[in-house]
């Protein structure tokens, strides 16, 4: 099994159960509130650890109670946390997530110590990247750090997986030679600068990203499935039909599960099937890391 490194964010999620997402200026009554470890990077590394991957992380938390809880939760699934810096006096990142009765959500992120994940931190824990075969990144830490991490990983010959969320404009050269990117349909539209509404438009947009130098695109389309596209061709893989309770971290669960499958030598198609099963289970549960299934659950589903 190949080793995986995740470079990214850690947030404590405040999940608010609500009948529906309020519109601007509206006050409604919520049904409940809870704190759940989250953050795109932490969700992905937790998924990888829980599904049996050999994984480390570079990130940052504060020396507060949320930081303590984040680290303990990752350790519980055998994540190597030595690359997660504790920032004296720092405030661990937080996300505030209202979830409606249909399981849909909106998210407000306050970066906190995630903003301190910089080039110096990458260099301090560069040995973790040297030891890894696969490097996974998102865009919830400073974009300059993401670009530097990609540059380092490419120079070291690593397989690079980028989950471009939250989606943001990046220099054209950033996308060149990235092995896999996993946008959803909204994020893909942001990356190419226009709204997308149909499968054909998703394909056209994916071709544009291939022209920028990306090797493979995994475009997740929620209940509609996943589009796999590369220079070798394209394939649409239908979604698993489930009743969604909470879609928080479903995309992160997909990315983490895909990384695990690739680390085990599975083909892209088989890795996507594995990731779809894992994320389908995750959306039937509430919370971020609390919704991630075990390896046994995914294998039973397969």
C-alpha positions as CSV (number, residue, x, y, z in Angstrom):
1,X,0.0,0.0,0.0
2,X,1.3,3.4,-0.9
3,X,1.6,6.2,1.7
4,X,-0.6,9.3,1.5
5,X,0.0,12.9,2.7
6,X,-2.9,15.4,3.1
7,X,-2.0,19.1,3.2
8,X,-5.0,21.1,4.3
9,X,-7.4,22.5,6.8
10,X,-8.9,21.5,10.1
11,X,-12.1,23.0,11.5
12,X,-14.5,22.3,14.3
13,X,-17.9,22.3,12.7
14,X,-20.9,23.8,14.5
15,X,-23.8,22.0,12.9
16,X,-27.3,23.6,13.3
17,X,-30.3,21.4,12.4
18,X,-33.0,23.6,10.9
19,X,-36.2,23.0,8.9
20,X,-34.8,25.0,6.0
21,X,-32.0,27.4,5.3
22,X,-33.1,31.0,6.2
23,X,-33.2,33.7,3.5
24,X,-31.5,37.0,4.0
25,X,-33.1,39.0,6.8
26,X,-35.1,36.0,8.1
27,X,-35.0,34.5,11.6
28,X,-36.1,30.9,12.1
29,X,-35.9,28.4,15.0
30,X,-33.4,25.6,14.8
31,X,-34.0,22.1,16.0
32,X,-30.6,21.3,17.5
33,X,-26.9,22.1,17.6
34,X,-23.7,20.0,17.9
35,X,-19.9,20.3,17.5
36,X,-18.4,17.8,15.0
37,X,-14.7,17.7,13.9
38,X,-14.5,18.8,10.3
39,X,-12.5,20.9,7.8
40,X,-11.9,19.7,4.3
41,X,-8.3,18.5,4.9
42,X,-9.2,16.9,8.2
43,X,-12.3,15.2,6.7
44,X,-10.2,13.7,3.9
45,X,-7.4,12.5,6.2
46,X,-9.9,11.0,8.7
47,X,-11.6,9.2,5.8
48,X,-8.3,7.8,4.6
49,X,-7.4,6.7,8.1
50,X,-10.7,5.1,8.8
51,X,-10.7,3.2,5.5
52,X,-7.3,1.7,6.3
53,X,-5.0,4.1,4.5
54,X,-1.4,4.8,5.6
55,X,-1.7,8.6,6.0
56,X,-0.1,11.7,7.5
57,X,-1.2,15.4,7.5
58,X,0.4,18.8,7.4
59,X,-1.9,21.5,8.9
60,X,-2.4,23.7,12.0
61,X,-4.7,24.0,15.0
62,X,-4.7,26.3,18.0
63,X,-3.7,25.3,21.6
64,X,-7.4,25.3,22.5
65,X,-10.0,22.7,23.3
66,X,-11.1,22.4,19.7
67,X,-7.5,21.7,18.7
68,X,-7.3,19.0,21.3
69,X,-10.5,17.4,20.0
70,X,-9.4,17.5,16.4
71,X,-6.1,15.8,17.1
72,X,-7.6,13.1,19.3
73,X,-10.2,12.3,16.7
74,X,-7.6,11.9,13.9
75,X,-5.4,9.7,16.2
76,X,-8.4,7.5,16.8
77,X,-8.2,6.3,13.1
78,X,-4.4,6.0,13.1
79,X,-3.6,9.3,11.3
80,X,0.0,10.4,11.8
81,X,-0.5,13.9,13.3
82,X,3.1,14.9,13.8
83,X,2.8,17.4,10.9
84,X,-0.1,19.2,12.5
85,X,1.4,22.3,14.2
86,X,-0.1,23.6,17.5
87,X,-0.1,27.4,17.4
88,X,0.3,29.0,20.8
89,X,-2.6,31.4,21.4
90,X,-4.1,30.4,18.1
91,X,-7.8,29.7,17.4
92,X,-8.6,26.5,15.6
93,X,-10.6,27.0,12.4
94,X,-14.3,26.8,12.7
95,X,-17.3,26.2,10.3
96,X,-20.9,27.0,10.9
97,X,-23.3,24.7,9.0
98,X,-27.1,24.9,8.9
99,X,-28.5,21.6,7.7
100,X,-32.1,21.6,6.4
101,X,-34.7,18.8,6.6
102,X,-33.6,17.4,3.2
103,X,-30.0,17.1,4.3
104,X,-28.8,20.1,2.2
105,X,-26.5,22.6,3.8
106,X,-24.7,25.9,3.5
107,X,-21.3,26.6,5.2
108,X,-19.5,29.6,6.6
109,X,-15.8,29.0,7.4
110,X,-13.7,31.1,9.7
111,X,-10.1,30.1,8.9
112,X,-8.3,30.6,12.2
113,X,-5.0,28.8,12.3
114,X,-5.6,27.4,8.8
115,X,-4.4,30.8,7.5
116,X,-1.0,30.0,9.1
117,X,-0.3,26.9,7.0
118,X,2.4,28.4,5.0
119,X,5.6,27.6,3.0
120,X,7.7,27.5,6.2
121,X,5.4,24.8,7.7
122,X,5.6,22.8,4.5
123,X,9.4,22.9,4.7
124,X,9.4,22.0,8.4
125,X,7.5,18.8,7.6
126,X,8.8,18.2,4.1
127,X,10.0,14.8,5.2
128,X,6.4,13.7,5.4
129,X,6.1,14.6,1.7
130,X,9.3,12.8,0.9
131,X,7.9,9.6,2.6
132,X,4.5,9.8,0.8
133,X,3.6,8.5,-2.7
134,X,0.3,10.4,-3.0
135,X,-0.3,14.1,-2.0
136,X,-3.9,15.3,-1.5
137,X,-4.8,19.0,-1.3
138,X,-7.8,21.3,-1.1
139,X,-8.2,25.1,-1.2
140,X,-9.2,25.9,2.4
141,X,-5.7,27.0,3.3
142,X,-3.8,29.9,1.7
143,X,-3.7,29.5,-2.1
144,X,0.0,30.4,-2.1
145,X,0.6,27.4,0.1
146,X,-1.5,25.1,-2.1
147,X,0.6,26.2,-5.1
148,X,3.8,25.6,-3.3
149,X,2.7,22.2,-2.1
150,X,1.8,21.2,-5.7
151,X,5.2,22.5,-6.9
152,X,7.0,20.5,-4.2
153,X,5.0,17.3,-4.9
154,X,5.5,17.6,-8.6
155,X,9.2,18.0,-8.2
156,X,9.3,14.9,-6.0
157,X,7.4,12.8,-8.5
158,X,4.3,12.3,-6.3
159,X,0.8,11.5,-7.5
160,X,-1.2,14.7,-6.9
161,X,-4.9,14.8,-6.1
162,X,-6.6,18.3,-5.8
163,X,-10.1,18.8,-4.4
164,X,-10.6,22.4,-5.7
165,X,-12.9,23.5,-2.9
166,X,-13.8,26.1,-2.0
167,X,-13.3,26.8,-5.7
168,X,-11.1,29.8,-6.5
169,X,-9.3,31.2,-9.5
170,X,-5.8,29.8,-9.8
171,X,-3.0,30.6,-12.2
172,X,-3.2,28.6,-15.4
173,X,0.1,26.9,-14.8
174,X,-1.1,25.5,-11.4
175,X,-3.3,22.9,-13.2
176,X,-0.5,21.5,-15.4
177,X,0.5,17.9,-14.5
178,X,-2.0,17.4,-11.7
179,X,-3.0,13.8,-11.8
180,X,-6.5,14.1,-10.5
181,X,-8.9,17.0,-9.7
182,X,-12.3,16.4,-8.1
183,X,-14.6,19.3,-8.6
184,X,-18.4,19.1,-8.2
185,X,-20.5,20.7,-11.0
186,X,-20.6,24.1,-9.2
187,X,-16.9,24.1,-8.6
188,X,-16.1,23.1,-12.2
189,X,-18.2,26.1,-13.4
190,X,-16.2,28.4,-11.1
191,X,-12.9,27.0,-12.4
192,X,-13.8,27.7,-16.0
193,X,-15.7,30.9,-15.3
194,X,-19.3,30.1,-16.3
195,X,-22.4,28.3,-15.0
196,X,-23.0,24.8,-16.2
197,X,-26.4,23.2,-16.5
198,X,-26.2,19.9,-18.5
199,X,-24.0,16.8,-18.9
200,X,-22.8,18.1,-22.2
201,X,-21.7,21.4,-20.6
202,X,-19.9,19.4,-17.9
203,X,-18.0,17.5,-20.5
204,X,-17.1,20.7,-22.4
205,X,-15.8,22.3,-19.2
206,X,-13.9,19.1,-18.3
207,X,-12.2,19.2,-21.7
208,X,-11.1,22.8,-21.0
209,X,-9.5,21.7,-17.8
210,X,-7.7,18.9,-19.7
211,X,-6.3,21.5,-22.0
212,X,-4.9,23.3,-19.0
213,X,-2.8,20.2,-18.2
214,X,-4.9,18.2,-15.8
215,X,-4.6,14.5,-16.4
216,X,-7.9,13.2,-15.0
217,X,-11.1,14.9,-13.9
218,X,-13.6,13.3,-11.5
219,X,-16.6,15.6,-11.7
220,X,-19.0,14.6,-8.9
221,X,-22.6,15.4,-9.7
222,X,-24.4,14.5,-6.5
223,X,-27.3,12.1,-7.1
224,X,-26.6,12.1,-10.8
225,X,-23.3,10.3,-10.4
226,X,-19.7,11.0,-11.4
227,X,-18.0,11.9,-14.7
228,X,-14.5,10.5,-15.3
229,X,-12.6,12.2,-18.0
230,X,-9.1,12.1,-19.4
231,X,-7.3,12.3,-22.7
232,X,-8.0,8.5,-23.1
233,X,-11.8,9.0,-23.0
234,X,-14.7,9.6,-20.7
235,X,-17.1,7.5,-18.7
236,X,-20.2,8.3,-16.6
237,X,-20.7,6.3,-13.4
238,X,-24.2,6.5,-11.9
239,X,-24.7,7.3,-8.3
240,X,-25.9,5.0,-5.5
241,X,-29.5,5.8,-4.6
242,X,-29.9,6.6,-0.9
243,X,-32.0,8.9,1.3
244,X,-29.7,11.8,2.1
245,X,-29.8,13.1,5.7
246,X,-26.8,15.4,5.6
247,X,-24.5,16.1,2.7
248,X,-21.8,17.7,4.8
249,X,-18.4,16.2,3.9
250,X,-19.8,13.9,1.3
251,X,-17.3,15.2,-1.2
252,X,-14.4,14.9,1.2
253,X,-15.4,11.3,2.0
254,X,-15.3,10.7,-1.8
255,X,-11.9,12.2,-2.2
256,X,-10.4,10.4,0.8
257,X,-11.9,7.0,-0.3
258,X,-10.7,7.6,-3.9
259,X,-7.1,8.2,-2.5
260,X,-7.2,5.0,-0.5
261,X,-8.3,3.0,-3.5
262,X,-5.6,4.5,-5.7
263,X,-3.0,3.8,-3.0
264,X,-4.0,0.1,-3.2
265,X,-3.4,0.0,-6.9
266,X,-7.1,0.1,-8.0
267,X,-8.1,1.5,-11.4
268,X,-9.7,4.9,-11.6
269,X,-13.1,3.3,-12.4
270,X,-12.9,0.9,-9.4
271,X,-11.6,3.7,-7.2
272,X,-14.6,5.8,-8.1
273,X,-17.0,3.0,-7.4
274,X,-15.4,2.5,-3.9
275,X,-15.6,6.3,-3.3
276,X,-19.2,6.4,-4.4
277,X,-20.1,3.7,-2.0
278,X,-18.4,5.4,0.9
279,X,-19.9,8.8,0.2
280,X,-23.4,7.3,-0.3
281,X,-23.2,5.9,3.2
282,X,-21.9,9.2,4.6
283,X,-24.9,11.2,3.4
284,X,-27.2,9.0,5.3
285,X,-25.7,10.2,8.6
286,X,-25.3,13.6,10.1
287,X,-22.0,15.6,10.6
288,X,-18.7,15.6,8.9
289,X,-16.2,13.0,10.2
290,X,-18.9,11.4,12.3
291,X,-20.6,10.4,9.0
292,X,-17.6,8.6,7.5
293,X,-18.2,4.8,7.2
294,X,-15.7,2.1,8.2
295,X,-13.9,-0.1,5.6
296,X,-16.1,-3.0,6.6
297,X,-19.3,-1.1,5.9
298,X,-18.1,0.0,2.5
299,X,-17.0,-3.5,1.5
300,X,-20.3,-4.9,2.6
301,X,-22.1,-2.3,0.5
302,X,-19.9,-3.2,-2.5
